[in-house]
Amino acid sequence: MSDPVLRLTGITKAYNTGKPNEVTVLRGIDLSVAPGEVVALVAPSGAGKSTLLHIAGLLDAPDAGRVEIAGTDMTGQGDRRRTAVRRGDVGFIYQFHHLLPEFTALENIVLPQLANGTARSAAEDRARDLLDKVGIAARADHRPAALSGGEQQRVAFCRALANAPRLLLADEPTGNLDPSTSDQVFARLMDLVRDTGLSAVIATHNLDLAARMDRQVRMEAGRLHLV
């Protein structure tokens, strides 16, 4: 059996708010995601799902517990190693697209590839292919301000997959869109994920979207529960 692409074991996290007591956000989280599996992380706002995704994506460190990506224990790894794994093996999508406004859609997808050592011609070819898969190839030379909200988020999807990661982490990826656009954009995201065969954890409070994934887990009081 293949190793999980993501394995979280005993993850805890608390924040000191300046008051006498710490606020504990995560309480011993265990989660494994198999190759090609898409897991819905269902939780309301403020439940700690963003914190969990940041820890899983090596953007933050837990107070205790272990994060393994593709069989490699990242506990105690230095910044250089964490950055390399995050850049090459993990793609991240936020609720807001965070595209660089001075660059075109194509350039926003090319830039992370260049940072990862890909030749420019190959990076542009991949960017055009990804844009075609999400149905906006004709918008490649447009800057974000000239794109609709749904188009901007599709570019963000492509940027997250630019370096062919093994793991995709998405934090309410369609939460900033109207219901009709959200459904269309989410369908494109799922097509991308299925076509590439990568693993994904997608946080959402939309139960209809969650039902379209392989498995659902619910976060309550800092713990995960099967749905």
C-alpha positions in Angstrom: 0.0 0.0 0.0 1.3 3.5 -0.8 2.1 5.9 1.9 -0.4 8.6 2.6 0.4 11.8 0.7 -0.4 13.7 3.9 -0.4 12.3 7.4 -1.0 14.5 10.5 -0.5 12.9 13.9 -1.4 14.4 17.2 -1.4 18.0 15.9 -2.0 20.6 18.6 -1.9 24.4 18.4 -2.7 27.1 20.9 -2.4 30.9 20.7 -1.5 33.3 23.5 -4.0 36.2 23.2 -2.4 38.2 26.0 -5.0 37.0 28.4 -4.3 34.7 31.4 -5.4 31.6 29.4 -4.2 30.4 26.0 -6.8 29.7 23.2 -6.4 26.1 22.1 -7.4 25.8 18.4 -6.3 22.2 17.6 -6.5 19.4 20.0 -4.7 16.2 18.9 -5.7 16.2 15.2 -5.1 12.9 13.3 -5.7 12.8 9.5 -4.4 10.8 6.6 -5.0 11.5 3.0 -4.4 8.7 0.5 -2.9 9.2 -3.0 -5.6 10.6 -5.3 -8.1 11.1 -2.4 -10.1 14.3 -2.1 -11.1 15.1 1.5 -13.7 17.7 2.5 -12.8 19.6 5.7 -16.2 20.9 6.9 -16.2 23.6 9.6 -17.7 26.9 10.3 -15.7 30.1 10.3 -13.4 30.4 13.3 -13.2 26.7 13.9 -9.5 26.4 13.2 -9.6 24.9 9.7 -7.3 27.6 8.3 -4.8 26.9 11.1 -4.9 23.2 10.3 -4.3 23.8 6.6 -1.4 26.2 7.3 0.2 23.5 9.4 -0.4 20.8 6.8 1.1 23.0 4.1 4.2 23.9 6.3 3.2 27.5 6.5 3.0 27.2 10.3 4.3 24.8 12.9 2.3 22.9 15.4 3.0 23.1 19.1 3.1 19.3 19.1 2.5 16.4 16.7 4.0 15.3 13.4 3.4 16.4 9.8 4.4 13.9 7.1 4.2 14.7 3.4 4.7 11.9 0.9 6.3 9.7 3.6 8.8 12.3 4.8 8.5 13.5 8.4 8.8 17.3 8.3 9.2 17.6 12.1 12.3 19.5 12.9 13.2 20.2 9.3 15.0 23.5 8.6 13.4 26.4 6.7 15.2 25.6 3.5 13.9 22.0 3.4 10.4 23.1 4.4 10.4 25.7 1.7 11.5 23.2 -1.0 8.8 20.7 0.0 6.2 23.5 0.1 7.2 24.8 -3.3 7.4 21.5 -5.1 5.0 19.2 -3.3 2.2 21.4 -2.0 -0.2 23.7 -3.8 -2.3 26.2 -1.8 -5.6 27.9 -2.8 -7.0 30.7 -0.7 -10.6 32.1 -0.6 -9.3 35.2 -2.2 -7.2 34.7 -5.3 -4.1 36.8 -4.2 -3.0 37.2 -7.8 -0.2 39.7 -8.6 -2.0 42.6 -10.2 0.8 43.8 -12.4 1.2 40.4 -14.1 -1.0 38.7 -16.7 -2.9 35.4 -15.9 -0.2 33.5 -17.8 2.6 35.2 -15.9 1.0 34.5 -12.5 1.2 30.8 -13.3 4.7 31.0 -14.9 6.3 32.8 -11.9 6.1 30.0 -9.3 7.5 27.6 -11.9 10.5 29.9 -12.6 11.1 30.0 -8.8 11.2 26.2 -8.8 13.8 26.1 -11.6 11.6 25.4 -14.6 12.7 26.9 -17.9 10.5 29.7 -19.1 9.4 28.1 -22.4 8.3 25.0 -20.5 6.6 27.1 -17.8 4.6 29.0 -20.4 3.6 25.8 -22.1 2.3 24.4 -18.8 0.5 27.6 -17.9 -1.3 27.7 -21.2 -2.3 24.0 -20.8 -3.7 24.6 -17.3 -5.6 27.7 -18.4 -7.1 25.7 -21.3 -8.2 23.0 -18.8 -10.1 25.5 -16.8 -11.7 27.1 -19.9 -10.0 30.5 -19.9 -7.1 30.0 -22.4 -8.3 33.1 -24.3 -7.7 35.2 -21.1 -4.0 34.3 -20.8 -2.8 37.8 -21.5 -5.2 39.7 -19.3 -4.3 41.1 -16.0 -6.4 40.2 -12.9 -8.3 43.5 -13.0 -9.7 42.6 -16.4 -10.9 39.2 -15.2 -14.2 38.3 -13.5 -14.1 36.9 -9.9 -14.6 33.4 -11.2 -11.8 33.8 -13.8 -9.4 35.1 -11.2 -10.0 32.1 -9.0 -9.5 29.7 -11.9 -6.1 31.4 -12.5 -5.4 30.9 -8.8 -6.2 27.2 -9.2 -3.8 26.9 -12.1 -1.1 28.7 -10.1 -1.5 26.3 -7.2 -1.0 23.3 -9.6 1.8 24.9 -11.7 4.6 22.9 -10.1 2.6 19.6 -10.3 2.3 19.2 -6.5 1.4 15.9 -4.8 -1.0 17.6 -2.4 -3.5 20.4 -2.8 -4.8 22.4 0.2 -7.7 24.7 -0.5 -9.3 27.1 2.1 -12.9 27.9 1.1 -11.7 28.2 -2.6 -15.1 29.3 -3.9 -16.3 31.1 -0.7 -16.0 34.5 -2.3 -18.1 33.8 -5.3 -21.9 33.9 -5.9 -23.6 30.4 -5.7 -23.9 29.9 -9.5 -20.3 30.9 -10.2 -19.1 28.9 -7.2 -20.7 25.7 -8.5 -19.1 26.2 -12.0 -15.7 27.1 -10.6 -15.7 24.2 -8.2 -16.5 21.8 -11.0 -13.5 23.1 -12.9 -11.3 22.6 -9.8 -12.5 19.0 -9.3 -11.8 18.3 -13.0 -8.3 19.5 -12.5 -7.8 17.5 -9.4 -9.1 14.3 -10.9 -7.2 14.8 -14.2 -3.9 15.2 -12.3 -4.6 12.5 -9.7 -3.3 14.5 -6.8 -4.5 14.4 -3.2 -6.5 17.3 -1.8 -7.9 18.7 1.4 -10.6 21.3 0.6 -12.1 23.3 3.5 -15.7 24.4 3.0 -18.9 25.1 4.9 -20.9 24.3 1.8 -22.4 20.8 2.4 -23.4 20.4 -1.3 -19.8 20.9 -2.4 -18.5 18.6 0.4 -20.8 15.8 -0.8 -19.0 15.8 -4.2 -15.7 14.8 -2.6 -14.5 11.3 -1.6 -14.7 11.7 2.2 -15.8 14.3 4.7 -14.4 15.2 8.1 -15.9 17.8 10.4 -14.0 20.0 12.7 -15.6 20.7 16.1 -14.0 22.1 19.2 -10.5 21.6 17.8 -11.0 17.9 16.9 -11.9 16.1 13.7 -14.9 13.8 13.4 -15.9 11.5 10.5 -19.1 12.6 8.8 
